[in-house]
Amino acid sequence: MHTATLLKATGRVDLLRAGIWKPRTRPGAFQGVGEIGLRWLSEVKKNLDIPVTTEVANAAHVELCLKYGVDVLWIGARTTVNPFSVQEIADSLRGVDIPVIIKNPLNPDLELWIGAIERLHEAGIDKIIAMHRGFSYYGKGLYRNKPMWEIPIALKSQFPELPVFCDPSHICGRRDILEQVAQKALDLGFSGLMLESHHNPDRALSDAKQQVTPSDLVSMLDRLNVRSNDTLDPILTSNLASLRADIDKIDEEIIQLIAQRMRIAEGIGDYKREHNMTIFQLDRYMEILKTRSELAKELGISEEFIRKYLEQLHKESIRTQTKVMNYKY
């Protein structure tokens, strides 16, 4: 209640999130307070006049949340990954008019995320928000969950009218890089942010390292730059159109060069067939990866990007040579 009161006073919070059931990897961790927490949420909603939301993982959770008047439900990453659980929640919401937030699955699987959205939509839920919270990956790095921005961007591309929000707290897992991730989300056109706050983060029972105080939250929000998706200024529009025309021209040239490269690959396939040579040549592939990556680095191009590009280019080249050599691919 103390944290909620401080957040309400900021005038910057549209929806108060609180986890009642906390799915944890290990059974000894704090897993939420259960139903009594819904009573506390009801008191917050009534006394502070602020909408509330919590996570649901099954039909029983949904029933209790509806009983206590929770305004918005959210489906967590550990649930989104399981179509059976999502379907159970969807079935329990048939005939109910309530907004639902759907977080991305733990693993980087766009189809699973889309599937969860479709299941809720087919159940009659038309107020859906997708929430990007990053993806699990093996090993330690800068992030708790890797952003993989290309996945929520692909989701937005397929569903232009779907609001896509970002949860920097779960992406970061630490408060010192929250702002830069939040700004990146806004720069990419995300519609909103879910950020964790606690009046005394170090005493929080879960995810203490990624939470900020209400006052620090406001300071961070004040520093964020919310950019426009479009502009009515004719000069700015004209300049942008000119730059985009340059991009279009370069893209066309790249595609033409790739087509030319594949024609050469066909010739290589013919040569290998005539001389009874294998399609895949490991030494040549490793040479391409090494030399092109070095050139890309010199030109300031991302190593990860060029590696993925070369992998796809090589895959298409192999497919082209296989076709020439009359193998079924």
Secondary structure, 3 states (H helix, E strand, C coil): CHHHHHHHHHCCCCCEECCCCCCCCCCCCCCCCCHHHHHHHHHHHHHHCCCEEEEECCHHHHHHHHHCCCCEEEECHHHHCCHHHHHHHHHHCCCCCCCEEEECCCCCCHHHHHHHHHHHHHCCCCCEEEEECCECCCCCCCCCCECCCHHHHHHHHHCCCCCEEECHHHHHCCHHHHHHHHHHHHHCCCCEECCCECCCHHHCCCCHHHCECHHHHHHHHHHCCCCCCCCCCHHHHHHHHHHHHHHHHHHHHHHHHHHHHHHHHHHHHHHHHHCCCCCCCHHHHHHHHHHHHHHHHHCCCCHHHHHHHHHHHHHHHHHHHHHHCCCCC
